[in-house]
Amino acid sequence: MNDATSSEPIDFLVVGAGPVGLVTAILLGRRGHRVTIVERWPARYPMPRACTIDHEALRILQSAGVMEAHADLFEPSRGERGGYQIRNGDGLLLTAINWNRAAESGWANTNGFYQPDLESVLESMALALPSVELRRGWSAVAIDQDEHEVRLTVAGTGDPTQEDVLRGRWLVAADGANSAVRELVGIESVDAGFEADWLVIDYRPLDDRQWDAFVTQYCDPVQPATAVNSGPGRRRFEFMRRSDVSAADLGRPETAWSLMAPWGVTPETAELERHAVYTFRGKWVRDWRRRRVLLAGDAAHLMPPFLGQGLCSGLRDAAALAWRLSMIEAGAAGESVLDSYGTERGAHVREIIDEAIAIGRVVCELDPAKAAERDAAMRAQLTDPAAVTVEPPHPRLGRPSIAEPDDENAGRLTVQARVEVDGVVGLFDDLVGGTWQLVGLDVDPDTALPSELREWFARIGGRTTAVSREGSVRDVDGSYRAWFEAHCCSVVLARPDFYAFGTGDVRDPSRLVADLRDALGGDPARNPVLIEEGALP
């Protein structure tokens, strides 16, 4: 048991047992680290919150071991006009977002899911790891830290007279929008100036109606609304609160049924699961780290849900933190690698928040005259085929970053696709793997590495691979060739969170690996050997 009487602190404290905290714990636990998760609620929250997840987040879940047995939790986006349609109050198309695009990560670009099912799987997987424990029913009430450890005082959620002190080398705060840890360490947030109350309704359809889009935003000044596929066998409606309706009235069951009735969703055609009023906001923290305490997920950022990126951004935080913290504890990286966590993630999430708010301002317009002007301007653009269906945002990591500074591809998301190895076809991470991946197109990067760099790269979990049309690792669908050609390179060094450290050609593998070693700044005296993800049960 982790407490103040132990002679040594455990490796990591994680506050919050939602998806972000659980995935952080799983990624660290699969590398053999000792993790204690602290959650203030005594049981999992039984209702859905997030309901969309993208390809990059699914690749992160794949790295945590989730997708092998649980890919059926996720339902890919389908439908016309790219699956995401923005329509006016008369139902006329204004624009669309291509959520059905071929994505970089080997999974469908956008997917619906039911959060309670995912959380159940994640909690079971975390508790199956011998080095991970979960302490439910304990709230964070005080934090003390020095240059070696964090001491977290927790009190019983139901009985605050019960207290305990937990000790860890590091603390990851994934305790949500009202983060107690963020308040305890005094980290301030920046408000983006967007706020709107919306009624969120989750229901099970009892009919077999087919919707023509995965998501539809109805930009109706009389009643802005959203319809979305929220996972296998489920759907969601969202309705903005107008100024002449109180939050209490909006939250009544009869209001939910009345608002859904124009779409034929009635007690005869649907089973209501949940209805609740939420305030959609845009916020981010000024600082992502306070010494040995790091923020992740909603504790670090909030965004209105118009792009379905809230949970995805939190899982990116988890992946970005897990590899850094694991390498620090193994002696393979210096603590300075945490300096770029906030700069990388902050700029990335800011771009998504800005785009989500821009869509929100379009959807939430209540002035009929302004809405008519908006409709006319957006409808006029439909004569341009390129303006009809647009791409979702693809931000690069902010800088300073652990990436080559003068490489335009550095900090961009890298590719995963189907390959064939020894007659077996599957995704690259499953068949080839590697915590760090040095991949060449028609080029074997291993032959360009001197033995010293090759041995060091292997010790940090690096894997070198040549992908080609007919080689031992065959590019089944041509996705690797397409990615390399689009990025004008033949070699990429990918980080454990799947972003490019750098790219180059046949001459550059040695440079890339040497630059990576310098960027990580590990302790050569410790001669690290890292446990790769998936090496533990």
C-alpha positions, 0 to 999 in steps of 0.5 A: 500500500502506498502511504507516508510510512513507506521507505520509498515513494512509488513512481507515479500518482494519478489523480482521476480515474476517467479515461485520461487517468486510466490510460495514463496509468495503463501506459505507465503500468505496462512499462513496469512502473508502480502507479496509484490512481486516486479517484474521489468517487466510490464507483464509476460514473454510469452515464455517457459524456464524451461520445466521439473519438478519432483515429489518433486516440484509437491508436493510443488505445491500441498502444495501451492494449485496448483495441485487440479485444475491444475494437467493437466498442467503436462505430466508424463515421459514415454518411453523406458529405463526409459524415459531418454536415452543417445545415441551416434552419431550413435543412439546407447544407451550409458546409461539411467536414470530412470525418470519413477521410482516410486517416493516418493512424490505421483506424477510422477517422472518427468514431462513436462510442459509449463512454461507460463501456470504455471506462469499464474496459480501461479500469479492468485493464488497469487493475489487471496490471500488477504494479497498478492500484486504484483507490476509490472514494478518496479526494485530494486535499493537499499537496506538498513536494520537493525535488524528489517526490510529491506528497498527496494528502487525501481524505475520504470523500464520504468521511473527510475525517479519514486522511492518508498521505500518498507519496510518488515521484510524480503526480499526473492530475487528470481530475477533470474540469473542476480539478482539485489538483490544479487549484491546490498547486495554483495553476490559472486558466485562460478563458476563451470567451465562449460559453453556452448552455446546452441540453445533452440527451442520450437515447437508445433508438427503438426503430431502424431509422438510418440517418444520412450523417454521422453528425448534423449541426442544425444552425437554426436561430429558433433552436440550434441543435446537434444530432450525433451517432454516439456509439453502437446502438445509441444516439445523442441530441443536443439543444442550445438553451435560449435566453427565454428558457431556464436551465431548470426547464431545459433539463426536464424530461418533457422538454427533451421529448418535445425538442426531439419530436420534430425528428420523430424521436418519441417515447414510442421510438426511443428509450431515454437514457440521460438528459443533462444541461452542460455549459460548453466553454473554451479554456486552457491552463497557463502552465501545464506543470508545477514542478513534479505535478503535471496536468492532463485532460480536462484539468488542462483544457476545455473545449466546446464539443463541436469537433468531438476532440475533448477526450481525444486531446486528453488521450494525446496528453496521456501519451505525451506524458507517459513516454516522457515520464517512463524514460525519465524514471528509466534514466533514458531521458532527463527531466528537461523533456518535461519542459516541452510538454506544455508548449507542445500540447498547449499550441496543439490544443489551442488550435483545436479549441479555436476551430471548435469555437469558430464552429460554435459561433456559427451554430449558436447564432440566435439573431435571425438577420445575422443567421440569414446573412451567414446562410447566404454567405456560406451557401454562396461558397457551395459553388466552389467544390473545395469549399463544400467539404473541408478537412478537420484540423490537423495541428502540429505540435507547438514549439519548443518541441522534442523534434528537429527544429528545422524540419517542416514535417517534425511535430506532425502526426506520422502514419500507421497502416496495414503491413504484411509480415511473414504472411500475416496482415495487420497494423504496423504497431501490432506486427512490427512495434517499437516504442520509437520507430525509425521507418524507411520507404524502400530504405533500411535505416538500420544499415546507416546506423553505426553500432553505438547508435544502433545499440542505444536506440534498441535500449530505449525501445527503438525499432528500425524497419524498411517498408516496401511493396514487396519486402519483408514488411510489405506496404499492403495498401500503399499508405506508407508510400503515399505518406512518404511522398506527400511529406517529401522524405524516405525516412521518418523517426516517430516518437512513442506518441506517434509524432515525427521527431524528424524526417530525411532520406537515406543519408539521415538515419544516423543524424536523426538518432544522434539528434534524438539522443542529444534531445533526450539528455538521459543519464548515460551512467544508468545504461537504460533498458526500457520495457516496451509497451505490451511487454507485461500482461 
